[in-house]
Amino acid sequence: MINRPELLALEFYKSRPFKGSDKGIRYMIQKDVVEIEPEGEKDQTEEDAPKETKTVLTAFIWPEPFCFEVTPDEQKESKQFDFSEEGLCEAIAWLNENHDTYAQKKQ
């Protein structure tokens, strides 16, 4: 089980991803900037307007033994969370909820 004290302060994620492992799984949490979809119908002028963005935490989970870069994409799952302490705690909860599923996929 992954616990909050095992992960670094939120400030760390502003500059680099955090990778870890826990009993059969590997995981990574990183900062991403994503475009926000405008609500309602788009008109021609909105398409030319600059896109609005939001900073999020993206958590990835995959089975051991390989690193993120060589594990096939179909073996990875990801989910985005608010870039906040609460979002980081939600990411940890999501990783723990999916732990057993991915530990069983271990190669």
C-alpha positions as CSV (number, residue, x, y, z in Angstrom):
1,M,0.0,0.0,0.0
2,I,1.2,3.5,-0.9
3,N,1.0,6.0,1.9
4,R,1.2,9.8,1.6
5,P,4.5,10.1,3.7
6,E,6.3,7.9,1.1
7,L,5.7,10.5,-1.6
8,L,7.5,13.9,-1.9
9,A,6.0,17.3,-1.3
10,L,3.8,18.8,-3.9
11,E,6.5,21.3,-4.8
12,F,8.6,18.4,-6.1
13,Y,6.1,17.6,-8.9
14,K,6.5,21.1,-10.4
15,S,9.9,20.2,-11.7
16,R,10.0,16.4,-12.3
17,P,7.9,13.2,-12.1
18,F,8.1,10.8,-9.2
19,K,8.4,7.1,-9.9
20,G,8.0,4.3,-7.4
21,S,7.0,0.7,-6.9
22,D,5.0,-1.3,-4.4
23,K,4.6,-5.1,-4.3
24,G,4.2,-6.0,-7.9
25,I,3.3,-2.6,-9.4
26,R,5.1,0.4,-10.6
27,Y,3.7,3.9,-10.7
28,M,4.5,7.5,-11.7
29,I,3.0,10.8,-10.8
30,Q,3.8,13.9,-12.9
31,K,2.6,17.4,-13.5
32,D,0.9,18.0,-16.9
33,V,-0.7,21.0,-18.5
34,V,-3.9,20.1,-20.3
35,E,-6.3,22.2,-22.5
36,I,-9.7,22.9,-21.0
37,E,-12.6,22.2,-23.3
38,P,-14.9,25.2,-23.6
39,E,-18.4,24.6,-22.5
40,G,-21.3,25.0,-24.9
41,E,-21.1,25.4,-28.7
42,K,-18.0,26.6,-30.4
43,D,-18.2,29.4,-32.9
44,Q,-15.5,30.4,-35.5
45,T,-13.9,33.1,-33.3
46,E,-13.5,30.6,-30.3
47,E,-11.5,28.2,-32.5
48,D,-8.9,30.9,-33.3
49,A,-8.8,32.1,-29.6
50,P,-5.9,30.9,-27.4
51,K,-6.7,27.7,-25.6
52,E,-7.3,27.8,-21.8
53,T,-5.1,25.4,-19.8
54,K,-5.1,23.8,-16.4
55,T,-2.3,22.2,-14.4
56,V,-3.0,18.6,-13.2
57,L,-1.3,15.7,-11.7
58,T,-1.3,12.6,-13.9
59,A,-0.9,9.2,-12.1
60,F,0.2,6.1,-14.1
61,I,0.1,2.5,-12.9
62,W,1.5,-0.6,-14.6
63,P,2.7,-4.1,-13.6
64,E,6.4,-4.9,-12.7
65,P,9.1,-5.6,-13.7
66,F,9.8,-3.1,-16.4
67,C,10.2,0.7,-16.3
68,F,7.7,3.1,-17.8
69,E,9.6,3.7,-21.0
70,V,9.7,0.0,-22.1
71,T,6.4,-1.2,-20.8
72,P,3.8,-1.4,-23.6
73,D,1.2,1.4,-23.4
74,E,-1.7,-1.2,-23.3
75,Q,-0.4,-2.4,-19.9
76,K,-0.5,1.2,-18.4
77,E,-3.4,3.1,-17.0
78,S,-3.6,6.7,-16.1
79,K,-5.9,9.2,-14.5
80,Q,-5.7,13.0,-13.9
81,F,-6.2,14.8,-10.6
82,D,-6.2,18.4,-9.5
83,F,-2.7,19.8,-8.9
84,S,-3.1,20.2,-5.2
85,E,-2.5,18.3,-1.9
86,E,-6.0,16.9,-2.1
87,G,-5.4,15.8,-5.7
88,L,-2.2,14.0,-4.7
89,C,-4.1,12.2,-1.9
90,E,-6.8,11.2,-4.5
91,A,-4.1,9.9,-6.8
92,I,-2.6,7.8,-4.0
93,A,-6.1,6.4,-3.3
94,W,-6.6,5.6,-7.0
95,L,-3.2,3.8,-7.1
96,N,-4.1,1.7,-4.0
97,E,-7.6,0.9,-5.4
98,N,-5.9,-0.5,-8.6
99,H,-2.9,-2.1,-6.9
100,D,-4.2,-5.7,-6.9
101,T,-5.4,-5.7,-10.5
102,Y,-2.0,-4.6,-11.8
103,A,0.0,-6.8,-9.4
104,Q,-1.7,-9.8,-10.8
105,K,-0.7,-8.7,-14.4
106,K,3.0,-8.9,-13.3
107,Q,5.1,-10.5,-16.1
